[in-house]
Amino acid sequence: WQYEKEYRIIEPRGSGINQFPEELLVEVIFGCQIGEDDKRTVTEWAKMRSHKPKLLAARKMDREFGLAIEVVI
């Protein structure tokens, strides 16, 4: 995903809880259909971290096909 300037973690042991250095997580993008409870849970979790990731949200664009990514305030 170099063209998107992002990294994805592929864990050969399968899904589940995996630990990695906290500073490696630099941003979280909420999907268009995330529920408010889940968004609130992740936001509160992010606030407690010593290395706080940037929080962004995807939304459907109005007049064209695609997503706009915006900073969550």
C-alpha positions in Angstrom: 0.0 0.0 0.0 2.9 2.3 -0.7 0.8 4.5 -3.0 -1.6 5.1 -0.1 1.3 5.8 2.3 0.0 3.2 4.7 1.1 -0.1 6.2 -1.1 -3.0 7.1 -0.2 -5.7 9.5 -0.5 -9.3 8.3 -0.1 -11.7 11.1 0.9 -15.3 10.1 -0.5 -16.6 13.3 -4.0 -15.5 12.4 -6.4 -12.9 13.8 -6.6 -11.9 17.5 -4.8 -9.6 19.9 -1.2 -8.8 18.8 1.2 -6.4 20.6 3.5 -4.0 18.8 5.3 -0.8 19.9 2.7 1.9 20.7 4.4 4.6 18.6 3.9 2.6 15.4 0.2 3.4 15.4 0.0 7.0 14.0 -3.6 7.2 12.8 -6.9 5.5 12.8 -9.5 6.0 10.1 -13.1 5.3 11.1 -15.1 3.8 8.3 -18.3 5.3 6.9 -20.6 2.8 8.7 -18.9 2.7 12.1 -21.4 2.9 15.0 -21.3 5.8 17.4 -20.6 3.5 20.4 -17.6 1.9 18.6 -16.4 5.3 17.5 -16.7 6.6 21.1 -14.9 3.5 22.5 -11.9 3.9 20.1 -11.7 7.7 20.7 -11.6 7.2 24.5 -8.9 4.5 24.1 -6.8 6.8 21.8 -7.0 9.6 24.4 -5.4 7.3 27.1 -2.4 6.4 25.0 1.0 8.2 25.5 1.4 8.2 21.7 -2.0 9.5 20.6 -2.9 8.5 17.0 -4.5 11.0 14.7 -8.3 10.2 14.4 -9.8 10.5 10.9 -13.2 9.6 9.5 -14.2 8.5 6.0 -17.4 9.9 4.5 -19.1 9.4 1.2 -18.5 12.2 -1.2 -21.7 14.1 -2.3 -21.2 14.6 -6.0 -18.7 12.0 -7.1 -17.8 8.4 -6.4 -15.3 8.1 -3.6 -14.6 8.8 0.1 -13.4 12.0 1.7 -11.1 11.5 4.8 -11.5 14.2 7.4 -9.9 14.9 10.8 -12.2 14.0 13.7 -12.4 16.8 16.2 
